Amino acid sequence: MSQAQPKRGRFVERSAPDRRTEFKPKLGVDLNGVKFSNPVLTASGCFHYGREFEPYLDVRKLGGVIVKSLSVKPWPGHAPPRGAEVTSGMLNAIGLQNPGVAAFCDRELPWLLDRGATVVASIVGNTVEEYIRVTDRLRNVAGITAIEVNISCPNLEDRSRMFSSTPDSTSAVVRAVRRVATQPVFTKLSPDVTDIVAIAKAAVSGGTHGLSVINTALGMAVDTESFAPKLSTFTGGLSGPALKPLALRCVYQVSRAFPDVPIIGQGGIWNGADVAEFMLAGAWAVAVGTANFVEPSASIRILDEFRAYLVRKGVREASALRRMLKDG
């Protein structure tokens, strides 16, 4: 039987197979012994303890869940209004409202673990002793993969300045937590400092396993009709896409100063390209925050987009991006 011939006057060429689609990139990341199935986590304060998101996504598909920050006793939070939309982001002054670490361990943690979530516990306190007490309650608790130390709280022992404001107070909290913790510790840094590398150095010297970069930046919005601030506290934390350039700069600076210290980058991540951008800047993993409020399934969409990006660029391992940023 003769083979079919191409039409006269036309050359028919079969497309070569796109070899970039012939592999599945390795998404797992290893943060010096702290392992996640993929680099996309949810940021503290923006995913609560996961229950509200169950209709929209499977928490097992996330790299991890960094839960809403936990204190020794329940914190009621600030009075409303405590949230305001701003250009390319939002302001919040929730006041770290939470049920307390004991209630979390009794009610919320079992729910997350039953659904296969990888859990990172964020902790807060107004004194070093409070950080110690929260950490002690989490000692040897099964299912807590790591502890994130939120040092952006008012330090009542130092005229209400944030612990993250100075190297000394940062080091004091981290050293105290490390003496008690049985899990690896990540210290969450604030951008509202003169030199974030100096604060990172204090955390590293204090024994932190890794760093979360960054927390929200302090901002403000005013209602020009009522002549009143849009938040009851006047100022609040700025998050969302408006924060991303600042967050990327901080990740880049800290990662260059401490290339062997794992960094969880966060601040304005909205799509898969943002994940790639943070990892190119030096992050080992990322945490998605404000996008969860706009789109409850955002974290899974972002992960899918990041996976497609790796395939399109022919990058076989997510972790390889940290070494691929071009110098000039």
Stockholm file with secondary structure:
# STOCKHOLM 1.0

chainA/1-328         MSQAQPKRGRFVERSAPDRRTEFKPKLGVDLNGVKFSNPVLTASGCFHYGREFEPYLDVRKLGGVIVKSLSVKPWPGHAPPRGAEVTSGMLNAIGLQNPGVAAFCDRELPWLLDRGATVVASIVGNTVEEYIRVTDRLRNVAGITAIEVNISCPNLEDRSRMFSSTPDSTSAVVRAVRRVATQPVFTKLSPDVTDIVAIAKAAVSGGTHGLSVINTALGMAVDTESFAPKLSTFTGGLSGPALKPLALRCVYQVSRAFPDVPIIGQGGIWNGADVAEFMLAGAWAVAVGTANFVEPSASIRILDEFRAYLVRKGVREASALRRMLKDG
#=GR chainA/1-328 SS CCCCCCCTTCCCCCCCCCGGGSCCCBCCEEETTEEESSSEEECTTSSTTSGGGTTTCCGGGSSEEECCCBCSSCBCCCCSCCEEEETTEEEECCCCCBCCHHHIIIIIHHHHHHTTCCEEEEECCSSHHHHHHHHHHHTTCTTEEEEEEECCSEEGGGTTEEGGGSHHHHHHHHHHHHHHCSSCEEEEECSCSSCHHHHHHHHHHTTCSEEEECCCEEEECEETTTTEESSTTSEEEEESGGGHHHHHHHHHHHHHHCTTSCEEEESSCCSHHHHHHHHHHTCSEEEECTHHHHCTTHHHHHHHHHHHHHHHHTCCBGGGGGGCCCCC
#=GC SS_cons         CCCCCCCTTCCCCCCCCCGGGSCCCBCCEEETTEEESSSEEECTTSSTTSGGGTTTCCGGGSSEEECCCBCSSCBCCCCSCCEEEETTEEEECCCCCBCCHHHIIIIIHHHHHHTTCCEEEEECCSSHHHHHHHHHHHTTCTTEEEEEEECCSEEGGGTTEEGGGSHHHHHHHHHHHHHHCSSCEEEEECSCSSCHHHHHHHHHHTTCSEEEECCCEEEECEETTTTEESSTTSEEEEESGGGHHHHHHHHHHHHHHCTTSCEEEESSCCSHHHHHHHHHHTCSEEEECTHHHHCTTHHHHHHHHHHHHHHHHTCCBGGGGGGCCCCC
//
